[in-house]
Amino acid sequence: MTTQIMAELVKKHHPQMSETEIVSLLNRAKDRFCEETDILKGTDTSLTTIASTLGYALPTGTLKVYDVYVNAYRAVRVIGRPKIGDDNGLSSDIYYYWIENGYIYICTGGATTAYAAASLAIIIYRSYLDADITADGVAHTMVIPSRYHEALTDWAIARGYKQPPVNTENAIFFDKNYQMTLKEAIKYVRSDKKDYGIIKPYDY
């Protein structure tokens, strides 16, 4: 379903709403859905280390960081902020990272904590938000799988019915539809988007 069709579906229920209002609701629905499901996961390679620099702004739309590599080396997550030049007990030849206020920080261990060398690729495996829908009437596509697009329209329609003149019955109906699709998406993420070991049965 394109974003234009989604907006048109909401408009059918709420003809009094402007395109800007509808797009605002759909963007809220889209962000909420991504946050509640972590349905969008992938690798970002947009960051590169800079000399004498610890912190880098996380890629736009990042929700959670699951894994970080510096070049081909997996970085270890630490809690707290190691201080450059101090002996923090970090192992040598290992990259470390931590997340704070929308930034990812990278350092190395050894006799003392140090900056990472310049021009190294920072590879982040993360969950993220889909791009915002824009009020331009163009039929944009979304990264969120199409089977879940209806959930976004259901959420937006429900919110519309909670505005004056309030229609509680319709609001509850579309809220329930959203919750049903949300549960399906969470189940999908937990089952199909993770690797599980298989135990082969044996007869004794």
Buried (B, 14 or more C-beta within 10 A) or exposed (E): BBBBEBBEBBBEBBEEBEBEBBBBBBBBBBBBBBEBBBBBBEEBEEBEBBEEEBBBEBBEBBBEBEEBBBEEBEBBEBEEBBEBEEEBEBEEEBBBBBBEEEEBBBBBBBEBBBBBEEEBEBBBBBBBBBBBBEBEEEEBEBEBEEEBBBBBBBBBBBBBBBBEEEBEEBBEBBBEBBBEBBEBBBEBBEEEEEEEEEEEEEEE
